[in-house]
Amino acid sequence: MRNLTKTGAGRLGRNHTVSILVSKAMRVVVLLVTLGALLLSALPAQAHSALPPGHQPVKYSRWAYPSQVAYGPIENGQGSTGIGPAAGAFLTLPFMGPHYITSVFDHCYPDYNQRDHLCRYDGTVASAKVGGPDPSFDAGFAQTPGGHDYLYYSGHDGYDYGLYYEPVAAAAPGRVTVANWLVPGCHTCLSGQTIEIDHGNGLLTFYGHLSRIDVSKGQYVSRGQVIGLSGMTGTATGPHLHFGVYHTNGGGPVDPYGWGGSYADPWSKDVGDLWVGGSPRYAGIAMPHVSVTAVPHDDNPAVFDVSWSSPGDGARFTVFAVGPDGNRRLWSGGAGNNGGQTFAGKPGEAYWFWATVTTNLGWWDGGGSDVVRVPHLNHGAATT
């Protein structure tokens, strides 16, 4: 009996211990679930929760055009860096037309870590210690007008241009090595839809946050060729183009503007001013500009000659006729920089014509003719 009693007591002790362990385990599970919920509800980290300099944390809110675009200096393809081109200079601007520069390459130090200053290519140092945009820095470091995020933020390894869902051009000829989501399957990671082009000189160009990709991996592209549309995929806080230049061997980023400071470049991996001629310029290509005319015949005003033309190599036209009902109908099309055709209208009705063109480099334009009216027939007049 004594032995049986001891055995029973042992079972009860073990059961009590197991009960305590299960209770503790359940508490740990509840704690972990609670912590997980808190983490999921927390603000995004790093770039998504950048703070206005000199201020306490503010609630992050995703902002878009025109907050990011209408701020900073304008790159218009006419400025001068004051720096001579490097021996291997090969770049032109990756877009056409004036656009805001919303972030610059930080020579101190392009690793995306947030510091209290940044160093521009001309040696200017901007401080974030002043509690808002640095009044001594004409580019506007570092708070957006809305106070929600950085524009000229420290640690940036390229240039952001304020393109609002606009064509992006190859900055130099080369072979496409990436044309996909930078992190496949993740539409909100890093630079989102991204293109990389290897230029065969040890350097590649990088085009991030695209809304559309028009090229494929392995494809050869020409200077100035449209490769996609800008956007705000990935971690972008507004529509823009992230443009970067990097060593193909993994040696890190370089500033295409080079270094013109009065002191040694803090970023030792730069290779000089990479813009053709030493300053950023648009690609020297013929851009399309559609012209459409409709001219009635002198002997029969119901018949008129419609012609269309545009600069640009390999132009492909599509021409529409718009009648009195206002509906646009496909009328003609084909290749060639110039075209024309005769159109016969009906008495008393008005017409106009619209043409679109796409060049062999992917640029497009559209334009319309003036409205032409066919006069009413006089009573008893014959039609031809």
C-alpha positions, 0 to 999 in steps of 0.5 A: 500500500505504501508503495502504491501511495507513493506511486500515486503521489508521484503521478499527481506531482507530475500532472501538476507540473505539466499543468503549470508548464502548459499554462506558461506556454499559453501565456507565451503564445498570447504574448507573442501574438500580441507583439506580432499584432503590434509590429504589424500595426507599426509604421513602416521602417526606414524610408517609409518613416523618414522624419522631417529634420529637427522635428519629432516623429510624425505619422507617416502618410503616403503622398503623391503628385504634385508633392514630390514633383513640384519641388527642387531645382529643374533639370532642363538640359541646358545647365552647366556642371562646371566640370569637364567630362571624364574620358569615358563620358557616355550619358544623356538625360533619361527623359525629354523636357524640363523636370524637377530634381527631387533627390541628389546623389549623396557623396557622404555617404550613398548607403541609404542611412539617414544622417544629418547632412548630405554632400552634393556633387559641387561640394555643397553640404546641406544640414538637417540640423536647422529643423526644416529645409536648410536655407543655405542649400538652394536644392531644399534639403530636406523636408517636403512642403507637406512635412511628411517625408524627405526629398533631398535625403541623405544616403541617396545613391542616385538621382530622382527626377519628377517624372509623372507617368512619363516616358523614360529613355535609355541614357546610352546604348546597351544591353538590357540585363534586368526588366522586371520587378526588382524583387520578383513577386513584391510590388512594394519592395525597393525600386519596384519595376526596374530596368538595368542596362549594361553599357559594356564599359564596366557601368550600368544604368538603373531606372526604378519605380516604373509603372510600365516596362517596354523592353525585355531582358537581353534586348539591345536599346539605343540612346534615347529609346523609350524603355518604359514609363515612370511611376511609383512602384516599390517604396516610392513616395510619389511618382518619379524616376530613380536614375542611378549609375553603378559599377557592373562588378558590384563596386557600388554607385557612382555620381554621373555628375562627377565631383567638383568640390573644393575638397577631396571627393568623400566617395572614392568610387566615382569615375568623373563627370559622365555626361557627354560634353560634361553637362546633362543634355537630352539625347540628340534624336528627332522627336515626333511632332504631328502636323495634319492638314485638310484642304478642299479641292477648288473644283469640288469642295466636297473633296479635300486632300488630307496630309500628315507628317512628323519628324522622327525615324521609322514613323508609323502613323494611324489616321482617324476621320471624325464626322458630324456625329463626333465619332472617331473612325480609323481611316488610314495608316502606315509607315513613313514620315509623310502621307496623304489621301483624298477624302470625299465628304457629304454636302452640309457636313463638317469633318476633321482628322486626327493622326498619331505617330510612333517613331522607331525609338518609341516616342509618340505624338498626336495632332489634328487638322482644322475642321473643314465644312462641305458647303450645302448644294444649291437648289438644283445643283448636281453632285459629282 
